[in-house]
Amino acid sequence: MAQYSRIEVVQVMENTGLVPLFFHPDVTICKKVLKACYDGGARLMEFTSRGDFAFETFSELTKYAIAELPGMVMGVGSVTDAAAASLYMQLGANFIVTPVLREDIAKVCNRRKVLWSPGCGTLSEIARAEELGCEIVKLFPGSIYGPEFVKAIKGPCQWTSIMPTGGVSPTRENLESWFNAGVTCVGMGSKLMVKDTSGNYDYNKIEELTKTSLDIISQLRK
């Protein structure tokens, strides 16, 4: 079951401003990436459920986080149906992120008071998600809509909390464009999970980019 309430997860998302995204079938690699993000200051991880037996990897990764990384909030992304959401919540997911708006997922998450963040691309979808109890809407893919879309949404709907995923990179220029537009936090995957020249994950660089991103976000909010 979830360790953190939906409100606690929202607060961590709001306070840090960054949700790293990652998937790999090898749990050892996952642990190293998670530790790099944690050492860089991240306190959330969205494990993207995109491979066979991903739930087994997440289970082991969550146990590792509970034992070794205090305060790390583990969640799952790329969830496409209520059954998968329920399974991951049983394995300790503290939040559920979906690529589309699914009311069946909203119901099972709300029943357990677990934060869910659906992928939305129109104001109508965002409004429906909020009617269903969504705290933070995922704008996906962020690269298609961009900061100007966020700014337009925030005009008439100042209460809407938005997390773009896709099209977010760990540079001042990119992060400034998103946060100046009014996002609550950002999801960052491939631009953060970099590899070295040999094609292996560069854990030191991931830690560095995580820290740099969080420092930039903190500065932008002053």
Backbone as JSON, one array per atom type, in Angstrom:
{
  "sequence": "MAQYSRIEVVQVMENTGLVPLFFHPDVTICKKVLKACYDGGARLMEFTSRGDFAFETFSELTKYAIAELPGMVMGVGSVTDAAAASLYMQLGANFIVTPVLREDIAKVCNRRKVLWSPGCGTLSEIARAEELGCEIVKLFPGSIYGPEFVKAIKGPCQWTSIMPTGGVSPTRENLESWFNAGVTCVGMGSKLMVKDTSGNYDYNKIEELTKTSLDIISQLRK",
  "N": [[0.84, -1.2, 0.0], [0.28, 2.38, -0.37], [2.72, 4.6, 0.97], [2.53, 7.26, 1.36], [0.17, 9.91, 1.58], [-2.23, 11.23, -0.78], [-2.21, 14.04, -0.68], [0.23, 14.55, 0.55], [1.96, 13.65, -1.46], [1.37, 15.44, -3.52], [2.35, 17.76, -2.33], [5.11, 17.23, -2.23], [5.65, 17.1, -4.97], [5.02, 19.75, -5.66], [6.85, 21.16, -4.07], [9.43, 20.28, -4.85], [9.38, 20.28, -7.65], [10.19, 18.62, -9.71], [9.87, 15.55, -11.42], [11.46, 12.72, -11.98], [11.56, 10.34, -14.68], [11.68, 6.9, -15.44], [12.55, 3.71, -16.87], [13.7, 0.38, -16.84], [14.4, -3.01, -17.54], [16.2, -4.33, -15.9], [16.64, -4.63, -12.58], [18.83, -3.93, -11.03], [20.14, -1.92, -12.44], [18.08, -0.06, -12.38], [18.0, 0.53, -9.65], [20.46, 1.84, -9.33], [20.12, 4.09, -10.95], [17.94, 5.27, -9.65], [19.12, 5.82, -7.16], [21.05, 7.68, -7.98], [19.42, 9.81, -8.82], [18.2, 10.37, -6.38], [20.41, 11.11, -4.79], [20.99, 13.4, -6.13], [19.03, 15.03, -5.26], [16.36, 14.63, -5.91], [13.06, 13.66, -4.97], [11.06, 12.13, -5.83], [10.04, 9.47, -8.0], [8.97, 8.42, -11.11], [8.24, 5.41, -12.2], [8.18, 4.07, -15.26], [5.87, 2.0, -16.64], [6.57, -0.09, -18.9], [7.47, -2.49, -19.93], [7.79, -6.12, -20.2], [6.89, -7.94, -17.28], [7.22, -5.74, -15.68], [6.05, -4.98, -13.31], [7.2, -6.64, -11.42], [9.8, -5.72, -11.3], [9.32, -3.13, -10.37], [8.3, -3.7, -7.83], [10.57, -4.72, -6.45], [12.19, -2.49, -6.64], [10.82, -0.57, -5.19], [10.86, -1.67, -2.62], [13.57, -1.45, -2.15], [13.83, 1.36, -2.15], [12.3, 2.04, 0.12], [13.81, 0.85, 2.12], [16.39, 1.96, 1.85], [16.37, 4.62, 0.91], [15.24, 7.09, 2.4], [12.26, 8.99, 2.39], [11.88, 8.98, -0.32], [9.55, 9.09, -2.84], [7.75, 6.78, -4.48], [6.27, 6.16, -7.63], [4.14, 5.15, -10.4], [4.13, 5.23, -13.94], [2.66, 5.42, -17.28], [0.44, 3.82, -17.04], [-2.37, 2.03, -18.05], [-4.9, 0.98, -17.49], [-7.47, 0.17, -15.05], [-7.01, -2.21, -13.66], [-4.23, -2.6, -13.79], [-3.43, -0.3, -12.4], [-4.45, -0.87, -9.86], [-2.95, -3.13, -9.2], [-0.33, -2.05, -9.08], [-0.65, -0.25, -6.98], [-1.04, -2.02, -4.89], [1.52, -2.92, -4.74], [2.83, -0.84, -3.64], [2.81, 1.68, -4.9], [2.77, 5.17, -4.81], [1.7, 7.11, -6.34], [-0.11, 7.37, -9.41], [0.35, 7.59, -12.84], [-1.01, 8.36, -15.99], [-1.17, 7.91, -19.59], [-3.42, 8.82, -20.86], [-6.77, 10.15, -20.24], [-8.53, 8.29, -18.03], [-11.4, 7.16, -16.64], [-11.91, 4.88, -15.17], [-9.5, 4.35, -13.92], [-9.29, 6.62, -12.35], [-11.3, 6.12, -10.47], [-10.43, 3.8, -9.02], [-8.09, 4.73, -7.9], [-8.94, 6.97, -6.42], [-10.53, 5.67, -4.58], [-8.67, 4.53, -2.93], [-7.41, 6.74, -2.06], [-5.15, 7.62, -3.43], [-2.86, 9.55, -5.27], [-3.53, 10.44, -8.63], [-2.56, 11.1, -11.95], [-3.65, 12.13, -14.9], [-2.97, 11.95, -18.44], [-3.58, 14.71, -20.39], [-4.86, 16.69, -23.11], [-6.5, 18.73, -23.91], [-8.55, 21.54, -22.93], [-11.04, 20.71, -22.15], [-10.64, 18.02, -21.44], [-8.92, 18.42, -19.28], [-10.61, 19.81, -17.53], [-12.54, 17.82, -17.05], [-10.94, 15.88, -15.81], [-10.31, 17.24, -13.45], [-12.84, 17.45, -12.34], [-13.16, 14.83, -11.66], [-11.52, 14.63, -9.54], [-8.79, 15.06, -9.85], [-5.61, 16.23, -8.88], [-3.14, 17.16, -9.96], [-2.61, 17.71, -13.28], [-1.37, 15.89, -16.01], [0.35, 17.1, -18.73], [0.52, 15.92, -21.84], [1.72, 14.81, -25.0], [4.21, 16.99, -23.81], [5.92, 18.34, -25.54], [4.48, 18.78, -27.85], [2.49, 20.61, -27.18], [3.61, 22.73, -25.56], [4.96, 25.58, -23.64], [3.34, 27.86, -24.14], [0.77, 26.89, -24.42], [0.24, 26.05, -21.83], [0.27, 28.53, -20.53], [-1.95, 29.7, -21.72], [-4.0, 28.06, -20.75], [-3.82, 28.51, -18.0], [-4.74, 31.06, -17.82], [-7.73, 31.4, -17.87], [-8.17, 29.4, -16.01], [-6.91, 29.46, -13.29], [-6.53, 27.89, -11.11], [-5.71, 25.42, -11.94], [-3.37, 22.81, -11.84], [-0.46, 21.87, -13.46], [1.58, 19.4, -14.99], [3.95, 19.09, -17.27], [5.11, 16.54, -19.45], [7.58, 15.17, -21.46], [9.42, 16.78, -23.87], [10.74, 18.29, -22.03], [13.71, 19.5, -20.68], [16.94, 19.5, -18.96], [17.85, 22.28, -18.84], [18.46, 25.77, -18.28], [17.09, 27.56, -19.96], [14.99, 25.98, -21.06], [13.6, 25.03, -18.75], [12.94, 27.46, -17.57], [11.13, 28.5, -19.43], [8.94, 26.78, -19.1], [8.27, 27.02, -16.31], [7.85, 29.74, -16.01], [5.58, 29.91, -17.48], [3.76, 28.8, -15.8], [3.68, 26.15, -14.77], [3.27, 23.51, -12.34], [5.03, 21.45, -11.73], [7.53, 19.45, -13.4], [7.87, 16.61, -15.56], [10.59, 14.56, -16.29], [12.43, 12.64, -18.52], [14.19, 11.05, -20.78], [16.04, 13.09, -21.31], [17.22, 13.49, -18.94], [18.09, 11.02, -18.06], [20.82, 10.16, -18.93], [23.38, 8.66, -21.04], [26.75, 7.27, -21.21], [29.62, 7.39, -23.43], [29.93, 4.77, -24.04], [27.45, 3.73, -24.07], [26.29, 3.09, -21.68], [24.4, 3.81, -18.71], [25.1, 6.93, -17.29], [25.72, 7.43, -14.23], [26.82, 9.33, -12.49], [26.55, 11.65, -13.99], [23.78, 11.75, -14.26], [23.06, 12.22, -11.61], [24.26, 14.75, -11.34], [22.85, 16.29, -13.28], [20.3, 16.13, -12.24], [20.57, 17.51, -9.81], [21.34, 20.03, -10.83], [19.04, 20.72, -12.29], [17.11, 20.89, -10.24], [18.21, 22.98, -8.76], [17.99, 25.08, -10.59], [15.2, 25.23, -10.88], [14.5, 25.96, -8.26], [15.69, 28.51, -8.13], [14.23, 29.84, -10.09], [11.79, 30.07, -8.88], [12.05, 31.96, -6.94]],
  "CA": [[0.0, 0.0, 0.0], [1.02, 3.63, -0.44], [3.28, 5.13, 2.2], [2.24, 8.69, 1.43], [-1.18, 10.29, 1.16], [-2.26, 12.0, -2.02], [-1.84, 15.42, -0.38], [1.68, 14.55, 0.78], [2.63, 13.51, -2.76], [1.21, 16.74, -4.19], [3.26, 18.72, -1.7], [6.48, 16.94, -2.67], [5.72, 17.53, -6.37], [5.04, 21.21, -5.69], [8.05, 21.68, -3.41], [10.65, 19.98, -5.61], [9.17, 20.73, -9.02], [10.75, 17.69, -10.68], [9.56, 14.13, -11.31], [12.22, 11.92, -12.95], [10.89, 9.18, -15.26], [12.67, 5.9, -15.86], [12.25, 2.29, -16.91], [14.67, -0.58, -17.35], [14.02, -4.33, -17.0], [17.2, -4.79, -14.93], [16.4, -3.91, -11.33], [20.11, -3.4, -10.54], [20.31, -0.64, -13.12], [17.05, 0.82, -11.85], [18.42, 0.98, -8.32], [21.56, 2.8, -9.48], [19.54, 5.33, -11.47], [17.15, 5.85, -8.57], [20.06, 6.37, -6.16], [21.65, 8.88, -8.57], [18.41, 10.87, -8.73], [18.04, 10.68, -4.96], [21.6, 11.85, -4.35], [20.91, 14.71, -6.76], [18.02, 15.82, -4.57], [14.98, 14.26, -6.28], [12.34, 12.9, -3.95], [10.02, 11.36, -6.5], [10.43, 8.74, -9.2], [7.9, 7.77, -11.86], [8.7, 4.21, -12.89], [7.28, 3.94, -16.4], [5.56, 0.58, -16.82], [6.58, -0.27, -20.35], [8.11, -3.74, -20.34], [7.28, -7.36, -19.6], [7.2, -8.16, -15.87], [7.63, -4.46, -15.08], [5.55, -4.9, -11.93], [8.15, -7.33, -10.55], [10.92, -4.79, -11.13], [8.87, -2.05, -9.49], [8.19, -4.22, -6.47], [11.9, -4.76, -5.85], [12.71, -1.13, -6.58], [10.13, 0.11, -4.09], [11.42, -2.21, -1.37], [14.9, -0.82, -2.01], [13.64, 2.77, -1.77], [11.83, 2.09, 1.5], [14.9, 0.43, 3.02], [17.66, 2.68, 1.7], [16.24, 6.01, 0.46], [14.13, 7.68, 3.15], [11.61, 10.16, 1.8], [11.7, 8.83, -1.76], [8.16, 8.77, -3.16], [7.73, 5.97, -5.69], [5.02, 6.08, -8.35], [4.2, 4.41, -11.66], [3.55, 5.89, -15.1], [2.26, 4.59, -18.44], [-0.6, 2.88, -16.6], [-3.43, 2.17, -19.05], [-6.2, 0.47, -17.07], [-7.68, 0.13, -13.6], [-6.4, -3.41, -13.08], [-2.8, -2.32, -13.62], [-3.3, 0.68, -11.33], [-4.69, -1.57, -8.6], [-1.79, -3.98, -8.93], [0.81, -1.24, -8.66], [-0.92, 0.29, -5.66], [-0.77, -3.1, -3.95], [2.97, -3.05, -4.65], [3.39, 0.31, -2.96], [2.83, 2.92, -5.68], [2.21, 6.32, -4.1], [0.95, 7.89, -7.32], [-0.32, 6.7, -10.69], [0.33, 8.53, -13.97], [-1.54, 7.69, -17.17], [-0.98, 8.68, -20.82], [-4.72, 9.35, -21.28], [-7.75, 10.28, -19.18], [-9.31, 7.06, -17.85], [-12.22, 7.28, -15.45], [-11.8, 3.67, -14.36], [-8.3, 4.52, -13.1], [-9.63, 7.63, -11.34], [-12.13, 5.51, -9.42], [-9.68, 2.9, -8.12], [-7.12, 5.54, -7.15], [-9.68, 7.77, -5.44], [-11.0, 4.77, -3.53], [-7.54, 4.31, -2.01], [-6.84, 8.06, -1.77], [-3.83, 7.69, -4.06], [-2.79, 10.57, -6.32], [-3.46, 9.99, -10.01], [-2.32, 12.23, -12.85], [-3.94, 11.66, -16.25], [-2.49, 12.71, -19.58], [-4.64, 15.49, -21.02], [-4.39, 17.54, -24.2], [-7.46, 19.79, -24.18], [-9.11, 22.13, -21.72], [-12.19, 19.89, -21.76], [-10.09, 16.87, -20.72], [-8.41, 18.91, -18.0], [-11.76, 20.1, -16.67], [-13.14, 16.54, -16.65], [-10.02, 15.27, -14.85], [-10.47, 17.94, -12.17], [-14.14, 17.04, -11.81], [-12.97, 13.48, -11.12], [-10.67, 14.71, -8.35], [-7.36, 15.15, -10.16], [-4.89, 17.35, -8.27], [-2.15, 17.65, -10.91], [-2.84, 17.17, -14.61], [-0.2, 15.66, -16.85], [0.24, 17.59, -20.1], [1.3, 14.95, -22.61], [3.16, 15.09, -24.84], [4.48, 18.41, -23.59], [6.62, 18.91, -26.69], [3.48, 19.16, -28.85], [1.7, 21.75, -26.71], [4.54, 23.79, -25.22], [4.63, 26.52, -22.56], [2.27, 28.79, -24.49], [-0.49, 26.2, -24.13], [0.07, 26.14, -20.37], [-0.07, 29.92, -20.21], [-3.33, 29.93, -22.16], [-4.88, 27.34, -19.82], [-3.76, 29.14, -16.68], [-5.46, 32.33, -17.86], [-9.08, 31.25, -17.32], [-8.22, 28.34, -14.98], [-5.72, 29.7, -12.48], [-6.42, 26.83, -10.09], [-5.23, 24.18, -12.55], [-1.96, 22.45, -11.65], [-0.05, 21.15, -14.66], [2.9, 18.79, -15.06], [4.28, 18.63, -18.62], [6.05, 15.44, -19.61], [7.93, 15.14, -22.88], [9.8, 18.13, -24.26], [11.36, 18.97, -20.89], [15.14, 19.19, -20.6], [17.58, 20.1, -17.79], [18.55, 23.53, -19.16], [17.78, 26.94, -17.72], [16.17, 28.11, -20.96], [13.8, 25.15, -21.16], [12.87, 25.04, -17.49], [12.41, 28.81, -17.38], [9.94, 28.66, -20.28], [7.82, 26.05, -18.5], [7.85, 27.54, -15.0], [7.3, 31.07, -16.23], [4.23, 29.72, -18.02], [2.89, 28.49, -14.67], [3.56, 24.74, -14.4], [3.51, 23.16, -10.94], [6.23, 20.63, -11.75], [7.79, 18.87, -14.72], [8.36, 15.25, -15.63], [11.76, 14.54, -17.17], [12.89, 11.29, -18.74], [15.4, 10.76, -21.56], [17.01, 14.19, -21.23], [17.84, 13.39, -17.62], [18.7, 9.69, -17.91], [21.82, 10.17, -20.0], [24.34, 7.56, -21.12], [28.1, 7.65, -21.58], [30.0, 7.06, -24.81], [29.83, 3.31, -24.22], [26.05, 3.34, -24.09], [25.83, 2.74, -20.34], [23.9, 4.97, -17.97], [26.13, 7.7, -16.6], [25.07, 7.71, -12.96], [27.32, 10.61, -11.96], [25.95, 12.72, -14.79], [22.37, 11.8, -13.89], [23.02, 12.93, -10.33], [24.6, 16.15, -11.59], [21.75, 16.94, -13.99], [19.18, 16.23, -11.3], [20.88, 18.62, -8.9], [21.3, 21.27, -11.6], [17.64, 21.01, -12.6], [16.44, 21.33, -9.01], [18.75, 24.31, -8.43], [17.39, 26.04, -11.53], [13.79, 25.38, -10.52], [14.47, 26.72, -7.02], [16.01, 29.89, -8.46], [13.12, 30.41, -10.87], [10.64, 30.3, -8.01], [12.32, 33.03, -5.96]],
  "C": [[0.88, 1.26, 0.0], [1.52, 4.06, 0.94], [2.86, 6.58, 2.44], [0.83, 8.97, 0.93], [-1.1, 11.1, -0.14], [-1.82, 13.44, -1.79], [-0.33, 15.52, -0.13], [2.45, 14.46, -0.53], [2.53, 14.82, -3.54], [2.2, 17.75, -3.63], [4.7, 18.49, -2.12], [6.65, 17.36, -4.13], [5.83, 19.05, -6.46], [6.36, 21.76, -5.14], [9.32, 21.45, -4.22], [10.54, 20.44, -7.05], [9.64, 19.77, -10.1], [10.35, 16.25, -10.37], [10.36, 13.38, -12.36], [11.41, 10.71, -13.4], [11.93, 8.18, -15.72], [12.06, 4.51, -15.9], [13.45, 1.52, -17.45], [14.29, -1.94, -16.76], [14.97, -4.87, -15.94], [17.06, -3.98, -13.65], [17.69, -3.32, -10.75], [20.38, -2.04, -11.15], [19.31, 0.38, -12.59], [17.46, 1.39, -10.48], [19.52, 2.03, -8.41], [21.06, 4.14, -10.0], [18.73, 6.04, -10.38], [18.04, 6.49, -7.52], [20.72, 7.64, -6.68], [20.68, 10.06, -8.49], [18.23, 11.33, -7.29], [19.21, 11.52, -4.45], [21.65, 13.25, -4.97], [19.84, 15.59, -6.16], [16.59, 15.49, -4.93], [14.34, 13.44, -5.17], [11.1, 12.22, -4.51], [10.64, 10.61, -7.66], [9.18, 8.13, -9.82], [8.52, 6.62, -12.64], [7.72, 3.96, -14.03], [7.09, 2.46, -16.75], [5.45, 0.24, -18.3], [7.2, -1.59, -20.82], [7.47, -4.94, -19.68], [7.78, -7.5, -18.16], [7.67, -6.89, -15.16], [7.18, -4.36, -13.63], [6.5, -5.59, -10.96], [9.36, -6.41, -10.27], [10.53, -3.67, -10.18], [8.77, -2.5, -8.05], [9.54, -4.22, -5.77], [12.47, -3.36, -5.67], [12.09, -0.36, -5.42], [10.63, -0.37, -2.74], [12.8, -1.6, -1.1], [14.76, 0.62, -1.54], [13.21, 2.89, -0.32], [12.97, 1.8, 2.47], [16.08, 1.38, 3.01], [17.53, 4.17, 1.4], [15.06, 6.69, 1.16], [13.58, 8.93, 2.48], [11.43, 10.08, 0.3], [10.3, 8.33, -2.05], [8.11, 8.05, -4.51], [6.33, 5.93, -6.3], [5.23, 5.35, -9.67], [3.5, 5.19, -12.76], [3.26, 4.9, -16.21], [1.26, 3.51, -18.04], [-1.84, 3.1, -17.48], [-4.79, 1.62, -18.65], [-6.26, 0.33, -15.55], [-7.02, -1.08, -12.95], [-4.91, -3.2, -12.83], [-2.58, -1.33, -12.49], [-3.47, 0.01, -9.97], [-3.51, -2.45, -8.21], [-0.62, -3.16, -8.41], [0.58, -0.59, -7.3], [-0.7, -0.77, -4.58], [0.73, -3.3, -3.73], [3.64, -1.8, -4.1], [3.44, 1.6, -3.73], [2.12, 4.03, -4.92], [1.5, 7.28, -5.04], [0.92, 7.11, -8.63], [-0.43, 7.76, -11.79], [-0.1, 7.76, -15.22], [-1.3, 8.54, -18.42], [-2.27, 9.32, -21.32], [-5.64, 9.47, -20.06], [-8.63, 9.04, -19.13], [-10.08, 7.16, -16.54], [-12.15, 6.05, -14.57], [-10.58, 3.75, -13.44], [-8.57, 5.55, -12.0], [-10.37, 7.0, -10.17], [-11.3, 4.65, -8.46], [-8.64, 3.68, -7.32], [-7.81, 6.37, -6.07], [-10.16, 6.91, -4.27], [-9.91, 4.54, -2.48], [-6.85, 5.62, -1.6], [-5.4, 8.17, -2.24], [-3.87, 8.71, -5.19], [-2.74, 9.92, -7.69], [-3.36, 11.23, -10.9], [-2.52, 11.77, -14.29], [-3.34, 12.55, -17.33], [-3.64, 13.39, -20.28], [-4.05, 16.4, -22.1], [-5.35, 18.64, -24.59], [-7.99, 20.33, -22.86], [-10.31, 21.31, -21.23], [-11.72, 18.65, -20.98], [-9.59, 17.28, -19.35], [-9.56, 19.17, -17.03], [-12.42, 18.81, -16.18], [-12.26, 15.85, -15.6], [-10.18, 15.91, -13.47], [-11.81, 17.61, -11.52], [-14.07, 15.66, -11.15], [-12.01, 13.45, -9.94], [-9.19, 14.81, -8.61], [-6.74, 16.4, -9.55], [-3.89, 17.99, -9.24], [-2.35, 16.94, -12.24], [-1.52, 17.0, -15.34], [-0.48, 16.19, -18.25], [1.15, 16.72, -20.97], [0.77, 14.84, -24.02], [3.43, 16.59, -24.78], [5.12, 19.09, -24.79], [5.66, 19.38, -27.78], [2.77, 20.45, -28.45], [2.57, 22.95, -26.34], [4.06, 24.72, -24.13], [3.49, 27.47, -22.88], [0.9, 28.19, -24.23], [-0.79, 26.28, -22.64], [-0.38, 27.54, -19.97], [-1.52, 30.23, -20.58], [-4.33, 29.26, -21.22], [-4.96, 28.05, -18.47], [-4.49, 30.47, -16.64], [-6.86, 32.2, -17.26], [-9.18, 30.26, -16.16], [-6.97, 28.43, -14.1], [-5.49, 28.61, -11.45], [-5.83, 25.53, -10.64], [-3.74, 23.98, -12.34], [-1.54, 21.52, -12.78], [1.38, 20.64, -14.54], [3.16, 18.34, -16.5], [5.3, 17.5, -18.59], [6.31, 15.25, -21.1], [8.24, 16.57, -23.31], [10.38, 18.95, -23.13], [12.82, 18.54, -20.8], [15.79, 19.96, -19.46], [18.44, 21.33, -18.13], [17.77, 24.7, -18.58], [16.74, 27.48, -18.7], [14.87, 27.32, -21.02], [12.96, 25.21, -19.89], [12.24, 26.41, -17.22], [11.13, 29.01, -18.2], [8.74, 27.97, -19.67], [7.34, 26.69, -17.2], [7.33, 28.97, -15.1], [5.88, 31.0, -16.78], [3.25, 29.31, -16.93], [2.74, 27.03, -14.31], [3.83, 24.56, -12.91], [4.8, 22.36, -10.79], [6.41, 20.1, -13.16], [8.22, 17.42, -14.56], [9.49, 15.2, -16.65], [12.31, 13.12, -17.28], [14.22, 11.21, -19.46], [16.45, 11.85, -21.47], [17.77, 14.18, -19.91], [18.62, 12.09, -17.48], [19.73, 9.45, -19.01], [22.77, 8.96, -19.91], [25.71, 8.08, -21.5], [28.4, 7.19, -23.01], [29.93, 5.56, -25.1], [28.39, 2.81, -24.25], [25.51, 2.9, -22.75], [25.32, 3.99, -19.62], [25.03, 5.61, -17.18], [25.54, 8.2, -15.28], [25.55, 9.03, -12.34], [26.7, 11.79, -12.69], [24.47, 12.87, -14.48], [22.2, 12.53, -12.57], [23.27, 14.42, -10.52], [23.45, 16.9, -12.26], [20.52, 17.1, -13.11], [19.38, 17.41, -10.36], [20.78, 19.96, -9.62], [19.86, 21.68, -11.89], [16.9, 21.54, -11.37], [16.92, 22.71, -8.58], [18.12, 25.37, -9.31], [15.94, 26.31, -11.16], [13.64, 26.22, -9.24], [14.72, 28.2, -7.27], [14.86, 30.58, -9.19], [11.92, 30.76, -9.99], [10.84, 31.42, -7.0], [11.7, 34.35, -6.43]]
}
